[in-house]
Amino acid sequence: MANLEMSMNEKLQTSNPFHFAILVDDQGREIAITEEMIQQACADLAKRCQYPTIRKAA
């Protein structure tokens, strides 16, 4: 498993080290943050937001 994780990290680093991010879990495993994860987090946040009501012009 470590070899698989290392090869994934090596591939990401050789392409461009600034186009990815990684989370480290409690066991020290690296988890690549995907676009899908970010989109899901934004959707969850949007559900929790309370948008202001529209005010009529004075």
PDBQT receptor file of N, H, CA, C and O in Angstrom, charges set to zero:
ATOM      1  N   MET A   1       0.832  -1.195   0.000  1.00  0.00    +0.000 N 
ATOM      2  CA  MET A   1       0.000   0.000   0.000  1.00  0.00    +0.000 C 
ATOM      3  C   MET A   1       0.874   1.256   0.000  1.00  0.00    +0.000 C 
ATOM      4  O   MET A   1       0.566   2.233  -0.682  1.00  0.00    +0.000 OA
ATOM      5  N   ALA A   2       1.955   1.225   0.761  1.00  0.00    +0.000 N 
ATOM      6  H   ALA A   2       2.206   0.431   1.315  1.00  0.00    +0.000 HD
ATOM      7  CA  ALA A   2       2.836   2.389   0.819  1.00  0.00    +0.000 C 
ATOM      8  C   ALA A   2       3.427   2.690  -0.554  1.00  0.00    +0.000 C 
ATOM      9  O   ALA A   2       3.590   3.855  -0.917  1.00  0.00    +0.000 OA
ATOM     10  N   ASN A   3       3.751   1.646  -1.323  1.00  0.00    +0.000 N 
ATOM     11  H   ASN A   3       3.619   0.699  -1.028  1.00  0.00    +0.000 HD
ATOM     12  CA  ASN A   3       4.309   1.858  -2.654  1.00  0.00    +0.000 C 
ATOM     13  C   ASN A   3       3.298   2.522  -3.575  1.00  0.00    +0.000 C 
ATOM     14  O   ASN A   3       3.662   3.374  -4.384  1.00  0.00    +0.000 OA
ATOM     15  N   LEU A   4       2.030   2.137  -3.457  1.00  0.00    +0.000 N 
ATOM     16  H   LEU A   4       1.735   1.445  -2.800  1.00  0.00    +0.000 HD
ATOM     17  CA  LEU A   4       0.979   2.738  -4.276  1.00  0.00    +0.000 C 
ATOM     18  C   LEU A   4       0.826   4.216  -3.922  1.00  0.00    +0.000 C 
ATOM     19  O   LEU A   4       0.733   5.064  -4.810  1.00  0.00    +0.000 OA
ATOM     20  N   GLU A   5       0.800   4.522  -2.630  1.00  0.00    +0.000 N 
ATOM     21  H   GLU A   5       0.876   3.833  -1.909  1.00  0.00    +0.000 HD
ATOM     22  CA  GLU A   5       0.686   5.918  -2.199  1.00  0.00    +0.000 C 
ATOM     23  C   GLU A   5       1.898   6.723  -2.655  1.00  0.00    +0.000 C 
ATOM     24  O   GLU A   5       1.752   7.864  -3.093  1.00  0.00    +0.000 OA
ATOM     25  N   MET A   6       3.071   6.154  -2.558  1.00  0.00    +0.000 N 
ATOM     26  H   MET A   6       3.189   5.227  -2.201  1.00  0.00    +0.000 HD
ATOM     27  CA  MET A   6       4.291   6.856  -2.945  1.00  0.00    +0.000 C 
ATOM     28  C   MET A   6       4.276   7.131  -4.444  1.00  0.00    +0.000 C 
ATOM     29  O   MET A   6       4.642   8.227  -4.867  1.00  0.00    +0.000 OA
ATOM     30  N   SER A   7       3.865   6.169  -5.252  1.00  0.00    +0.000 N 
ATOM     31  H   SER A   7       3.568   5.278  -4.908  1.00  0.00    +0.000 HD
ATOM     32  CA  SER A   7       3.866   6.392  -6.690  1.00  0.00    +0.000 C 
ATOM     33  C   SER A   7       2.842   7.456  -7.065  1.00  0.00    +0.000 C 
ATOM     34  O   SER A   7       3.093   8.246  -7.976  1.00  0.00    +0.000 OA
ATOM     35  N   MET A   8       1.681   7.501  -6.383  1.00  0.00    +0.000 N 
ATOM     36  H   MET A   8       1.477   6.860  -5.643  1.00  0.00    +0.000 HD
ATOM     37  CA  MET A   8       0.684   8.528  -6.640  1.00  0.00    +0.000 C 
ATOM     38  C   MET A   8       1.258   9.900  -6.299  1.00  0.00    +0.000 C 
ATOM     39  O   MET A   8       1.105  10.848  -7.069  1.00  0.00    +0.000 OA
ATOM     40  N   ASN A   9       1.909  10.005  -5.161  1.00  0.00    +0.000 N 
ATOM     41  H   ASN A   9       2.033   9.234  -4.536  1.00  0.00    +0.000 HD
ATOM     42  CA  ASN A   9       2.502  11.276  -4.745  1.00  0.00    +0.000 C 
ATOM     43  C   ASN A   9       3.619  11.704  -5.685  1.00  0.00    +0.000 C 
ATOM     44  O   ASN A   9       3.748  12.888  -5.998  1.00  0.00    +0.000 OA
ATOM     45  N   GLU A  10       4.421  10.757  -6.133  1.00  0.00    +0.000 N 
ATOM     46  H   GLU A  10       4.317   9.796  -5.879  1.00  0.00    +0.000 HD
ATOM     47  CA  GLU A  10       5.504  11.081  -7.061  1.00  0.00    +0.000 C 
ATOM     48  C   GLU A  10       4.947  11.609  -8.374  1.00  0.00    +0.000 C 
ATOM     49  O   GLU A  10       5.478  12.568  -8.935  1.00  0.00    +0.000 OA
ATOM     50  N   LYS A  11       3.881  10.990  -8.868  1.00  0.00    +0.000 N 
ATOM     51  H   LYS A  11       3.449  10.211  -8.412  1.00  0.00    +0.000 HD
ATOM     52  CA  LYS A  11       3.260  11.449 -10.112  1.00  0.00    +0.000 C 
ATOM     53  C   LYS A  11       2.741  12.871  -9.957  1.00  0.00    +0.000 C 
ATOM     54  O   LYS A  11       2.930  13.707 -10.841  1.00  0.00    +0.000 OA
ATOM     55  N   LEU A  12       2.092  13.141  -8.845  1.00  0.00    +0.000 N 
ATOM     56  H   LEU A  12       1.939  12.462  -8.127  1.00  0.00    +0.000 HD
ATOM     57  CA  LEU A  12       1.563  14.481  -8.623  1.00  0.00    +0.000 C 
ATOM     58  C   LEU A  12       2.681  15.510  -8.523  1.00  0.00    +0.000 C 
ATOM     59  O   LEU A  12       2.554  16.620  -9.041  1.00  0.00    +0.000 OA
ATOM     60  N   GLN A  13       3.757  15.153  -7.868  1.00  0.00    +0.000 N 
ATOM     61  H   GLN A  13       3.861  14.252  -7.448  1.00  0.00    +0.000 HD
ATOM     62  CA  GLN A  13       4.856  16.094  -7.675  1.00  0.00    +0.000 C 
ATOM     63  C   GLN A  13       5.602  16.368  -8.972  1.00  0.00    +0.000 C 
ATOM     64  O   GLN A  13       6.082  17.482  -9.180  1.00  0.00    +0.000 OA
ATOM     65  N   THR A  14       5.709  15.379  -9.844  1.00  0.00    +0.000 N 
ATOM     66  H   THR A  14       5.319  14.474  -9.675  1.00  0.00    +0.000 HD
ATOM     67  CA  THR A  14       6.449  15.597 -11.077  1.00  0.00    +0.000 C 
ATOM     68  C   THR A  14       5.640  16.407 -12.075  1.00  0.00    +0.000 C 
ATOM     69  O   THR A  14       6.222  17.101 -12.909  1.00  0.00    +0.000 OA
ATOM     70  N   SER A  15       4.296  16.340 -12.014  1.00  0.00    +0.000 N 
ATOM     71  H   SER A  15       3.824  15.777 -11.336  1.00  0.00    +0.000 HD
ATOM     72  CA  SER A  15       3.499  17.103 -12.966  1.00  0.00    +0.000 C 
ATOM     73  C   SER A  15       3.537  18.586 -12.617  1.00  0.00    +0.000 C 
ATOM     74  O   SER A  15       3.926  19.403 -13.452  1.00  0.00    +0.000 OA
ATOM     75  N   ASN A  16       3.146  18.943 -11.417  1.00  0.00    +0.000 N 
ATOM     76  H   ASN A  16       2.830  18.280 -10.739  1.00  0.00    +0.000 HD
ATOM     77  CA  ASN A  16       3.217  20.322 -10.942  1.00  0.00    +0.000 C 
ATOM     78  C   ASN A  16       2.872  20.320  -9.460  1.00  0.00    +0.000 C 
ATOM     79  O   ASN A  16       1.728  20.041  -9.100  1.00  0.00    +0.000 OA
ATOM     80  N   PRO A  17       3.815  20.617  -8.606  1.00  0.00    +0.000 N 
ATOM     81  CA  PRO A  17       3.577  20.492  -7.161  1.00  0.00    +0.000 C 
ATOM     82  C   PRO A  17       2.567  21.483  -6.597  1.00  0.00    +0.000 C 
ATOM     83  O   PRO A  17       2.197  21.370  -5.429  1.00  0.00    +0.000 OA
ATOM     84  N   PHE A  18       2.116  22.439  -7.378  1.00  0.00    +0.000 N 
ATOM     85  H   PHE A  18       2.416  22.531  -8.327  1.00  0.00    +0.000 HD
ATOM     86  CA  PHE A  18       1.191  23.433  -6.861  1.00  0.00    +0.000 C 
ATOM     87  C   PHE A  18      -0.244  23.216  -7.314  1.00  0.00    +0.000 C 
ATOM     88  O   PHE A  18      -1.085  24.090  -7.103  1.00  0.00    +0.000 OA
ATOM     89  N   HIS A  19      -0.550  22.084  -7.928  1.00  0.00    +0.000 N 
ATOM     90  H   HIS A  19       0.133  21.374  -8.100  1.00  0.00    +0.000 HD
ATOM     91  CA  HIS A  19      -1.890  21.837  -8.429  1.00  0.00    +0.000 C 
ATOM     92  C   HIS A  19      -2.615  20.747  -7.647  1.00  0.00    +0.000 C 
ATOM     93  O   HIS A  19      -3.521  20.109  -8.184  1.00  0.00    +0.000 OA
ATOM     94  N   PHE A  20      -2.241  20.523  -6.411  1.00  0.00    +0.000 N 
ATOM     95  H   PHE A  20      -1.505  21.040  -5.975  1.00  0.00    +0.000 HD
ATOM     96  CA  PHE A  20      -2.924  19.535  -5.602  1.00  0.00    +0.000 C 
ATOM     97  C   PHE A  20      -2.711  19.847  -4.132  1.00  0.00    +0.000 C 
ATOM     98  O   PHE A  20      -1.823  20.611  -3.754  1.00  0.00    +0.000 OA
ATOM     99  N   ALA A  21      -3.549  19.236  -3.323  1.00  0.00    +0.000 N 
ATOM    100  H   ALA A  21      -4.270  18.616  -3.630  1.00  0.00    +0.000 HD
ATOM    101  CA  ALA A  21      -3.414  19.360  -1.869  1.00  0.00    +0.000 C 
ATOM    102  C   ALA A  21      -3.684  17.992  -1.266  1.00  0.00    +0.000 C 
ATOM    103  O   ALA A  21      -4.386  17.169  -1.854  1.00  0.00    +0.000 OA
ATOM    104  N   ILE A  22      -3.126  17.760  -0.097  1.00  0.00    +0.000 N 
ATOM    105  H   ILE A  22      -2.557  18.428   0.381  1.00  0.00    +0.000 HD
ATOM    106  CA  ILE A  22      -3.271  16.460   0.559  1.00  0.00    +0.000 C 
ATOM    107  C   ILE A  22      -3.655  16.672   2.018  1.00  0.00    +0.000 C 
ATOM    108  O   ILE A  22      -3.123  17.551   2.697  1.00  0.00    +0.000 OA
ATOM    109  N   LEU A  23      -4.585  15.851   2.483  1.00  0.00    +0.000 N 
ATOM    110  H   LEU A  23      -5.017  15.137   1.932  1.00  0.00    +0.000 HD
ATOM    111  CA  LEU A  23      -4.924  15.783   3.900  1.00  0.00    +0.000 C 
ATOM    112  C   LEU A  23      -4.144  14.633   4.511  1.00  0.00    +0.000 C 
ATOM    113  O   LEU A  23      -3.861  13.648   3.828  1.00  0.00    +0.000 OA
ATOM    114  N   VAL A  24      -3.794  14.737   5.773  1.00  0.00    +0.000 N 
ATOM    115  H   VAL A  24      -4.023  15.537   6.328  1.00  0.00    +0.000 HD
ATOM    116  CA  VAL A  24      -3.140  13.643   6.485  1.00  0.00    +0.000 C 
ATOM    117  C   VAL A  24      -4.094  13.191   7.579  1.00  0.00    +0.000 C 
ATOM    118  O   VAL A  24      -4.474  13.982   8.442  1.00  0.00    +0.000 OA
ATOM    119  N   ASP A  25      -4.488  11.899   7.546  1.00  0.00    +0.000 N 
ATOM    120  H   ASP A  25      -4.180  11.256   6.845  1.00  0.00    +0.000 HD
ATOM    121  CA  ASP A  25      -5.434  11.397   8.543  1.00  0.00    +0.000 C 
ATOM    122  C   ASP A  25      -4.719  11.041   9.849  1.00  0.00    +0.000 C 
ATOM    123  O   ASP A  25      -3.505  11.211   9.963  1.00  0.00    +0.000 OA
ATOM    124  N   ASP A  26      -5.471  10.550  10.824  1.00  0.00    +0.000 N 
ATOM    125  H   ASP A  26      -6.457  10.412  10.731  1.00  0.00    +0.000 HD
ATOM    126  CA  ASP A  26      -4.923  10.246  12.145  1.00  0.00    +0.000 C 
ATOM    127  C   ASP A  26      -3.826   9.179  12.117  1.00  0.00    +0.000 C 
ATOM    128  O   ASP A  26      -2.970   9.137  13.002  1.00  0.00    +0.000 OA
ATOM    129  N   GLN A  27      -3.858   8.318  11.097  1.00  0.00    +0.000 N 
ATOM    130  H   GLN A  27      -4.553   8.351  10.379  1.00  0.00    +0.000 HD
ATOM    131  CA  GLN A  27      -2.845   7.269  10.990  1.00  0.00    +0.000 C 
ATOM    132  C   GLN A  27      -1.652   7.706  10.151  1.00  0.00    +0.000 C 
ATOM    133  O   GLN A  27      -0.752   6.907   9.892  1.00  0.00    +0.000 OA
ATOM    134  N   GLY A  28      -1.637   8.972   9.722  1.00  0.00    +0.000 N 
ATOM    135  H   GLY A  28      -2.368   9.620   9.932  1.00  0.00    +0.000 HD
ATOM    136  CA  GLY A  28      -0.519   9.478   8.944  1.00  0.00    +0.000 C 
ATOM    137  C   GLY A  28      -0.613   9.198   7.455  1.00  0.00    +0.000 C 
ATOM    138  O   GLY A  28       0.340   9.449   6.719  1.00  0.00    +0.000 OA
ATOM    139  N   ARG A  29      -1.753   8.678   6.997  1.00  0.00    +0.000 N 
ATOM    140  H   ARG A  29      -2.528   8.474   7.595  1.00  0.00    +0.000 HD
ATOM    141  CA  ARG A  29      -1.932   8.408   5.568  1.00  0.00    +0.000 C 
ATOM    142  C   ARG A  29      -2.263   9.697   4.844  1.00  0.00    +0.000 C 
ATOM    143  O   ARG A  29      -2.992  10.539   5.369  1.00  0.00    +0.000 OA
ATOM    144  N   GLU A  30      -1.737   9.854   3.655  1.00  0.00    +0.000 N 
ATOM    145  H   GLU A  30      -1.145   9.170   3.229  1.00  0.00    +0.000 HD
ATOM    146  CA  GLU A  30      -2.006  11.029   2.840  1.00  0.00    +0.000 C 
ATOM    147  C   GLU A  30      -3.198  10.759   1.933  1.00  0.00    +0.000 C 
ATOM    148  O   GLU A  30      -3.268   9.721   1.274  1.00  0.00    +0.000 OA
ATOM    149  N   ILE A  31      -4.135  11.702   1.907  1.00  0.00    +0.000 N 
ATOM    150  H   ILE A  31      -4.079  12.545   2.442  1.00  0.00    +0.000 HD
ATOM    151  CA  ILE A  31      -5.338  11.581   1.081  1.00  0.00    +0.000 C 
ATOM    152  C   ILE A  31      -5.398  12.806   0.178  1.00  0.00    +0.000 C 
ATOM    153  O   ILE A  31      -5.492  13.937   0.656  1.00  0.00    +0.000 OA
ATOM    154  N   ALA A  32      -5.342  12.574  -1.123  1.00  0.00    +0.000 N 
ATOM    155  H   ALA A  32      -5.266  11.655  -1.511  1.00  0.00    +0.000 HD
ATOM    156  CA  ALA A  32      -5.386  13.677  -2.079  1.00  0.00    +0.000 C 
ATOM    157  C   ALA A  32      -6.772  14.309  -2.060  1.00  0.00    +0.000 C 
ATOM    158  O   ALA A  32      -7.781  13.603  -2.053  1.00  0.00    +0.000 OA
ATOM    159  N   ILE A  33      -6.820  15.635  -2.051  1.00  0.00    +0.000 N 
ATOM    160  H   ILE A  33      -6.001  16.208  -2.057  1.00  0.00    +0.000 HD
ATOM    161  CA  ILE A  33      -8.085  16.363  -2.111  1.00  0.00    +0.000 C 
ATOM    162  C   ILE A  33      -8.478  16.472  -3.580  1.00  0.00    +0.000 C 
ATOM    163  O   ILE A  33      -7.710  16.974  -4.401  1.00  0.00    +0.000 OA
ATOM    164  N   THR A  34      -9.683  15.997  -3.904  1.00  0.00    +0.000 N 
ATOM    165  H   THR A  34     -10.306  15.590  -3.237  1.00  0.00    +0.000 HD
ATOM    166  CA  THR A  34     -10.136  16.006  -5.289  1.00  0.00    +0.000 C 
ATOM    167  C   THR A  34     -11.088  17.171  -5.538  1.00  0.00    +0.000 C 
ATOM    168  O   THR A  34     -11.605  17.779  -4.601  1.00  0.00    +0.000 OA
ATOM    169  N   GLU A  35     -11.306  17.466  -6.801  1.00  0.00    +0.000 N 
ATOM    170  H   GLU A  35     -10.886  16.972  -7.562  1.00  0.00    +0.000 HD
ATOM    171  CA  GLU A  35     -12.266  18.511  -7.167  1.00  0.00    +0.000 C 
ATOM    172  C   GLU A  35     -13.660  18.136  -6.671  1.00  0.00    +0.000 C 
ATOM    173  O   GLU A  35     -14.416  18.999  -6.225  1.00  0.00    +0.000 OA
ATOM    174  N   GLU A  36     -13.997  16.859  -6.748  1.00  0.00    +0.000 N 
ATOM    175  H   GLU A  36     -13.383  16.158  -7.110  1.00  0.00    +0.000 HD
ATOM    176  CA  GLU A  36     -15.304  16.394  -6.265  1.00  0.00    +0.000 C 
ATOM    177  C   GLU A  36     -15.462  16.673  -4.766  1.00  0.00    +0.000 C 
ATOM    178  O   GLU A  36     -16.542  17.068  -4.326  1.00  0.00    +0.000 OA
ATOM    179  N   MET A  37     -14.407  16.472  -3.987  1.00  0.00    +0.000 N 
ATOM    180  H   MET A  37     -13.531  16.151  -4.345  1.00  0.00    +0.000 HD
ATOM    181  CA  MET A  37     -14.460  16.750  -2.545  1.00  0.00    +0.000 C 
ATOM    182  C   MET A  37     -14.718  18.235  -2.291  1.00  0.00    +0.000 C 
ATOM    183  O   MET A  37     -15.494  18.589  -1.403  1.00  0.00    +0.000 OA
ATOM    184  N   ILE A  38     -14.076  19.090  -3.058  1.00  0.00    +0.000 N 
ATOM    185  H   ILE A  38     -13.445  18.803  -3.779  1.00  0.00    +0.000 HD
ATOM    186  CA  ILE A  38     -14.252  20.531  -2.888  1.00  0.00    +0.000 C 
ATOM    187  C   ILE A  38     -15.666  20.944  -3.285  1.00  0.00    +0.000 C 
ATOM    188  O   ILE A  38     -16.295  21.745  -2.594  1.00  0.00    +0.000 OA
ATOM    189  N   GLN A  39     -16.170  20.401  -4.399  1.00  0.00    +0.000 N 
ATOM    190  H   GLN A  39     -15.658  19.750  -4.961  1.00  0.00    +0.000 HD
ATOM    191  CA  GLN A  39     -17.527  20.725  -4.833  1.00  0.00    +0.000 C 
ATOM    192  C   GLN A  39     -18.557  20.274  -3.800  1.00  0.00    +0.000 C 
ATOM    193  O   GLN A  39     -19.525  20.988  -3.539  1.00  0.00    +0.000 OA
ATOM    194  N   GLN A  40     -18.357  19.104  -3.215  1.00  0.00    +0.000 N 
ATOM    195  H   GLN A  40     -17.570  18.524  -3.426  1.00  0.00    +0.000 HD
ATOM    196  CA  GLN A  40     -19.282  18.604  -2.190  1.00  0.00    +0.000 C 
ATOM    197  C   GLN A  40     -19.238  19.496  -0.953  1.00  0.00    +0.000 C 
ATOM    198  O   GLN A  40     -20.280  19.795  -0.369  1.00  0.00    +0.000 OA
ATOM    199  N   ALA A  41     -18.059  19.918  -0.553  1.00  0.00    +0.000 N 
ATOM    200  H   ALA A  41     -17.212  19.675  -1.027  1.00  0.00    +0.000 HD
ATOM    201  CA  ALA A  41     -17.927  20.800   0.606  1.00  0.00    +0.000 C 
ATOM    202  C   ALA A  41     -18.622  22.137   0.351  1.00  0.00    +0.000 C 
ATOM    203  O   ALA A  41     -19.274  22.676   1.245  1.00  0.00    +0.000 OA
ATOM    204  N   CYS A  42     -18.487  22.672  -0.854  1.00  0.00    +0.000 N 
ATOM    205  H   CYS A  42     -17.957  22.234  -1.581  1.00  0.00    +0.000 HD
ATOM    206  CA  CYS A  42     -19.151  23.931  -1.197  1.00  0.00    +0.000 C 
ATOM    207  C   CYS A  42     -20.666  23.766  -1.207  1.00  0.00    +0.000 C 
ATOM    208  O   CYS A  42     -21.388  24.647  -0.740  1.00  0.00    +0.000 OA
ATOM    209  N   ALA A  43     -21.152  22.650  -1.733  1.00  0.00    +0.000 N 
ATOM    210  H   ALA A  43     -20.566  21.934  -2.112  1.00  0.00    +0.000 HD
ATOM    211  CA  ALA A  43     -22.595  22.397  -1.753  1.00  0.00    +0.000 C 
ATOM    212  C   ALA A  43     -23.130  22.269  -0.331  1.00  0.00    +0.000 C 
ATOM    213  O   ALA A  43     -24.194  22.805  -0.023  1.00  0.00    +0.000 OA
ATOM    214  N   ASP A  44     -22.410  21.568   0.538  1.00  0.00    +0.000 N 
ATOM    215  H   ASP A  44     -21.545  21.132   0.288  1.00  0.00    +0.000 HD
ATOM    216  CA  ASP A  44     -22.824  21.428   1.939  1.00  0.00    +0.000 C 
ATOM    217  C   ASP A  44     -22.846  22.784   2.635  1.00  0.00    +0.000 C 
ATOM    218  O   ASP A  44     -23.755  23.074   3.411  1.00  0.00    +0.000 OA
ATOM    219  N   LEU A  45     -21.850  23.607   2.357  1.00  0.00    +0.000 N 
ATOM    220  H   LEU A  45     -21.111  23.371   1.725  1.00  0.00    +0.000 HD
ATOM    221  CA  LEU A  45     -21.788  24.933   2.952  1.00  0.00    +0.000 C 
ATOM    222  C   LEU A  45     -22.949  25.802   2.471  1.00  0.00    +0.000 C 
ATOM    223  O   LEU A  45     -23.555  26.524   3.262  1.00  0.00    +0.000 OA
ATOM    224  N   ALA A  46     -23.256  25.733   1.185  1.00  0.00    +0.000 N 
ATOM    225  H   ALA A  46     -22.764  25.146   0.542  1.00  0.00    +0.000 HD
ATOM    226  CA  ALA A  46     -24.357  26.526   0.630  1.00  0.00    +0.000 C 
ATOM    227  C   ALA A  46     -25.684  26.142   1.276  1.00  0.00    +0.000 C 
ATOM    228  O   ALA A  46     -26.537  27.004   1.483  1.00  0.00    +0.000 OA
ATOM    229  N   LYS A  47     -25.870  24.864   1.596  1.00  0.00    +0.000 N 
ATOM    230  H   LYS A  47     -25.177  24.164   1.427  1.00  0.00    +0.000 HD
ATOM    231  CA  LYS A  47     -27.101  24.414   2.254  1.00  0.00    +0.000 C 
ATOM    232  C   LYS A  47     -27.227  25.003   3.655  1.00  0.00    +0.000 C 
ATOM    233  O   LYS A  47     -28.337  25.226   4.137  1.00  0.00    +0.000 OA
ATOM    234  N   ARG A  48     -26.101  25.255   4.309  1.00  0.00    +0.000 N 
ATOM    235  H   ARG A  48     -25.199  25.074   3.918  1.00  0.00    +0.000 HD
ATOM    236  CA  ARG A  48     -26.097  25.747   5.689  1.00  0.00    +0.000 C 
ATOM    237  C   ARG A  48     -26.170  27.270   5.790  1.00  0.00    +0.000 C 
ATOM    238  O   ARG A  48     -26.472  27.813   6.853  1.00  0.00    +0.000 OA
ATOM    239  N   CYS A  49     -25.893  27.958   4.679  1.00  0.00    +0.000 N 
ATOM    240  H   CYS A  49     -25.648  27.517   3.815  1.00  0.00    +0.000 HD
ATOM    241  CA  CYS A  49     -25.864  29.423   4.702  1.00  0.00    +0.000 C 
ATOM    242  C   CYS A  49     -27.273  29.987   4.827  1.00  0.00    +0.000 C 
ATOM    243  O   CYS A  49     -28.234  29.420   4.306  1.00  0.00    +0.000 OA
ATOM    244  N   GLN A  50     -27.375  31.091   5.511  1.00  0.00    +0.000 N 
ATOM    245  H   GLN A  50     -26.594  31.551   5.934  1.00  0.00    +0.000 HD
ATOM    246  CA  GLN A  50     -28.624  31.832   5.592  1.00  0.00    +0.000 C 
ATOM    247  C   GLN A  50     -28.409  33.121   4.805  1.00  0.00    +0.000 C 
ATOM    248  O   GLN A  50     -27.705  34.031   5.241  1.00  0.00    +0.000 OA
ATOM    249  N   TYR A  51     -29.028  33.166   3.652  1.00  0.00    +0.000 N 
ATOM    250  H   TYR A  51     -29.600  32.426   3.298  1.00  0.00    +0.000 HD
ATOM    251  CA  TYR A  51     -28.879  34.337   2.796  1.00  0.00    +0.000 C 
ATOM    252  C   TYR A  51     -29.804  35.446   3.293  1.00  0.00    +0.000 C 
ATOM    253  O   TYR A  51     -30.904  35.165   3.769  1.00  0.00    +0.000 OA
ATOM    254  N   PRO A  52     -29.371  36.700   3.187  1.00  0.00    +0.000 N 
ATOM    255  CA  PRO A  52     -30.223  37.808   3.632  1.00  0.00    +0.000 C 
ATOM    256  C   PRO A  52     -31.471  37.912   2.758  1.00  0.00    +0.000 C 
ATOM    257  O   PRO A  52     -31.449  37.560   1.579  1.00  0.00    +0.000 OA
ATOM    258  N   THR A  53     -32.540  38.392   3.347  1.00  0.00    +0.000 N 
ATOM    259  H   THR A  53     -32.557  38.678   4.306  1.00  0.00    +0.000 HD
ATOM    260  CA  THR A  53     -33.763  38.570   2.570  1.00  0.00    +0.000 C 
ATOM    261  C   THR A  53     -33.623  39.803   1.678  1.00  0.00    +0.000 C 
ATOM    262  O   THR A  53     -32.856  40.717   1.977  1.00  0.00    +0.000 OA
ATOM    263  N   ILE A  54     -34.359  39.811   0.604  1.00  0.00    +0.000 N 
ATOM    264  H   ILE A  54     -34.982  39.068   0.361  1.00  0.00    +0.000 HD
ATOM    265  CA  ILE A  54     -34.304  40.932  -0.333  1.00  0.00    +0.000 C 
ATOM    266  C   ILE A  54     -35.075  42.103   0.278  1.00  0.00    +0.000 C 
ATOM    267  O   ILE A  54     -36.220  41.951   0.706  1.00  0.00    +0.000 OA
ATOM    268  N   ARG A  55     -34.442  43.259   0.313  1.00  0.00    +0.000 N 
ATOM    269  H   ARG A  55     -33.512  43.383  -0.035  1.00  0.00    +0.000 HD
ATOM    270  CA  ARG A  55     -35.065  44.462   0.858  1.00  0.00    +0.000 C 
ATOM    271  C   ARG A  55     -35.628  45.306  -0.265  1.00  0.00    +0.000 C 
ATOM    272  O   ARG A  55     -35.050  45.398  -1.348  1.00  0.00    +0.000 OA
ATOM    273  N   LYS A  56     -36.747  45.909   0.008  1.00  0.00    +0.000 N 
ATOM    274  H   LYS A  56     -37.216  45.834   0.888  1.00  0.00    +0.000 HD
ATOM    275  CA  LYS A  56     -37.328  46.816  -0.978  1.00  0.00    +0.000 C 
ATOM    276  C   LYS A  56     -36.606  48.152  -0.892  1.00  0.00    +0.000 C 
ATOM    277  O   LYS A  56     -36.184  48.577   0.183  1.00  0.00    +0.000 OA
ATOM    278  N   ALA A  57     -36.471  48.811  -2.047  1.00  0.00    +0.000 N 
ATOM    279  H   ALA A  57     -36.814  48.466  -2.921  1.00  0.00    +0.000 HD
ATOM    280  CA  ALA A  57     -35.822  50.124  -2.079  1.00  0.00    +0.000 C 
ATOM    281  C   ALA A  57     -36.652  51.131  -1.288  1.00  0.00    +0.000 C 
ATOM    282  O   ALA A  57     -37.882  51.086  -1.305  1.00  0.00    +0.000 OA
ATOM    283  N   ALA A  58     -35.976  52.027  -0.603  1.00  0.00    +0.000 N 
ATOM    284  H   ALA A  58     -34.977  52.063  -0.589  1.00  0.00    +0.000 HD
ATOM    285  CA  ALA A  58     -36.670  53.010   0.226  1.00  0.00    +0.000 C 
ATOM    286  C   ALA A  58     -37.293  54.125  -0.573  1.00  0.00    +0.000 C 
ATOM    287  O   ALA A  58     -37.910  55.024  -0.001  1.00  0.00    +0.000 OA
TER     288      ALA A  58
